[in-house]
């Protein structure tokens, strides 16, 4: 958390979050990739995720946050229709499957 304010305060913006859906993007990249400059990776994007059940854990040199979320289906994450999540895969294969 890159902030000096208390994001764990109570109120409507507790944990620095609001009640509106948030975008979540998770990218997994192969750290040992040496194939012609291609970054082999998998990206999961949820444009409308509702974050809930936030738990703060102290005891280390940093603070851990455990969160649960529900991805809501929307047109942004779908090629056609509605989908809760969009996956983007990058590899060395030029043919689309």
NURO-912058 format. One record per residue (C-alpha): x, y, z; residue number from 0; residue in three letters. Coordinates in pm, 1 decimal. Layout:
X, Y, Z, NUM, ALA $
...
//
This chain:
0.0, 0.0, 0.0, 0, UNK $
178.7, 309.0, -121.2, 1, UNK $
16.7, 555.3, 116.7, 2, UNK $
86.2, 723.1, 449.3, 3, UNK $
-284.0, 760.0, 531.8, 4, UNK $
-464.0, 504.7, 748.8, 5, UNK $
-641.9, 288.6, 491.1, 6, UNK $
-771.3, 67.3, 774.3, 7, UNK $
-986.4, 338.5, 926.9, 8, UNK $
-1357.5, 283.2, 972.9, 9, UNK $
-1623.3, 454.7, 768.9, 10, UNK $
-1752.1, 434.5, 415.4, 11, UNK $
-1399.5, 397.9, 272.0, 12, UNK $
-1256.1, 144.4, 519.9, 13, UNK $
-948.8, -31.6, 377.1, 14, UNK $
-933.7, 238.7, 111.0, 15, UNK $
-1215.9, 71.3, -83.3, 16, UNK $
-1563.7, 178.8, -176.9, 17, UNK $
-1877.4, -29.0, -225.7, 18, UNK $
-1853.0, 0.8, -604.0, 19, UNK $
-1692.1, -277.4, -812.0, 20, UNK $
-1315.1, -260.3, -863.1, 21, UNK $
-1100.1, -382.7, -1153.2, 22, UNK $
-861.2, -667.1, -1068.0, 23, UNK $
-579.5, -779.3, -1299.5, 24, UNK $
-350.0, -1075.0, -1222.8, 25, UNK $
-51.3, -1144.0, -1450.6, 26, UNK $
166.9, -1455.3, -1426.5, 27, UNK $
493.5, -1429.9, -1624.5, 28, UNK $
756.1, -1699.3, -1679.6, 29, UNK $
1072.5, -1563.8, -1510.7, 30, UNK $
1294.0, -1810.9, -1702.4, 31, UNK $
1170.1, -1712.3, -2048.0, 32, UNK $
1448.0, -1679.5, -2304.7, 33, UNK $
1252.6, -1750.2, -2625.1, 34, UNK $
1324.4, -1475.6, -2878.1, 35, UNK $
1213.9, -1192.2, -2649.1, 36, UNK $
857.2, -1322.6, -2608.9, 37, UNK $
732.0, -1281.6, -2253.1, 38, UNK $
529.3, -1598.3, -2194.9, 39, UNK $
247.5, -1494.1, -1965.6, 40, UNK $
-112.2, -1543.8, -1861.4, 41, UNK $
-324.8, -1244.9, -1758.7, 42, UNK $
-662.6, -1262.7, -1585.0, 43, UNK $
-871.7, -943.6, -1585.2, 44, UNK $
-1195.6, -887.6, -1396.3, 45, UNK $
-1333.9, -543.0, -1477.1, 46, UNK $
-1616.8, -554.8, -1221.9, 47, UNK $
-1511.2, -741.1, -906.3, 48, UNK $
-1675.0, -680.5, -569.5, 49, UNK $
-1420.7, -705.7, -287.1, 50, UNK $
-1543.7, -826.8, 54.1, 51, UNK $
-1431.0, -1007.4, 373.4, 52, UNK $
-1102.2, -819.8, 413.2, 53, UNK $
-873.6, -953.5, 687.8, 54, UNK $
-557.2, -778.4, 803.2, 55, UNK $
-267.4, -985.3, 941.2, 56, UNK $
29.8, -832.2, 1119.0, 57, UNK $
335.4, -1001.6, 1267.9, 58, UNK $
583.5, -975.6, 982.0, 59, UNK $
784.9, -682.4, 852.3, 60, UNK $
483.8, -602.5, 636.6, 61, UNK $
106.1, -618.6, 667.3, 62, UNK $
-79.7, -891.9, 480.2, 63, UNK $
-430.9, -845.6, 345.7, 64, UNK $
-649.3, -1146.6, 274.4, 65, UNK $
-946.4, -1055.1, 59.4, 66, UNK $
-1233.8, -1237.9, -102.4, 67, UNK $
-1395.5, -1112.7, -419.9, 68, UNK $
-1678.7, -1193.1, -656.3, 69, UNK $
-1628.2, -1122.0, -1026.8, 70, UNK $
-1947.2, -989.9, -1186.9, 71, UNK $
-2021.0, -1074.4, -1551.0, 72, UNK $
-2000.8, -778.6, -1789.5, 73, UNK $
-1958.1, -705.6, -2160.3, 74, UNK $
-1607.2, -560.8, -2117.5, 75, UNK $
-1453.4, -898.6, -2029.1, 76, UNK $
-1631.8, -1093.3, -2307.0, 77, UNK $
-1579.3, -1127.8, -2681.7, 78, UNK $
-1956.2, -1157.6, -2718.2, 79, UNK $
-2223.6, -1153.9, -2449.2, 80, UNK $
-2116.4, -1137.8, -2083.8, 81, UNK $
-1828.3, -1291.5, -1888.0, 82, UNK $
-1692.4, -1244.6, -1533.3, 83, UNK $
-1326.0, -1282.6, -1635.2, 84, UNK $
-1104.5, -1237.2, -1940.9, 85, UNK $
-787.9, -1441.4, -1995.3, 86, UNK $
-505.1, -1324.4, -2221.4, 87, UNK $
-232.9, -1579.3, -2296.6, 88, UNK $
95.7, -1483.8, -2463.6, 89, UNK $
329.5, -1756.4, -2592.0, 90, UNK $
566.5, -1829.2, -2879.0, 91, UNK $
296.8, -1994.3, -3094.1, 92, UNK $
183.9, -1774.8, -3383.7, 93, UNK $
-135.8, -1972.2, -3462.4, 94, UNK $
-453.9, -1877.3, -3275.6, 95, UNK $
-641.9, -2172.1, -3123.2, 96, UNK $
//
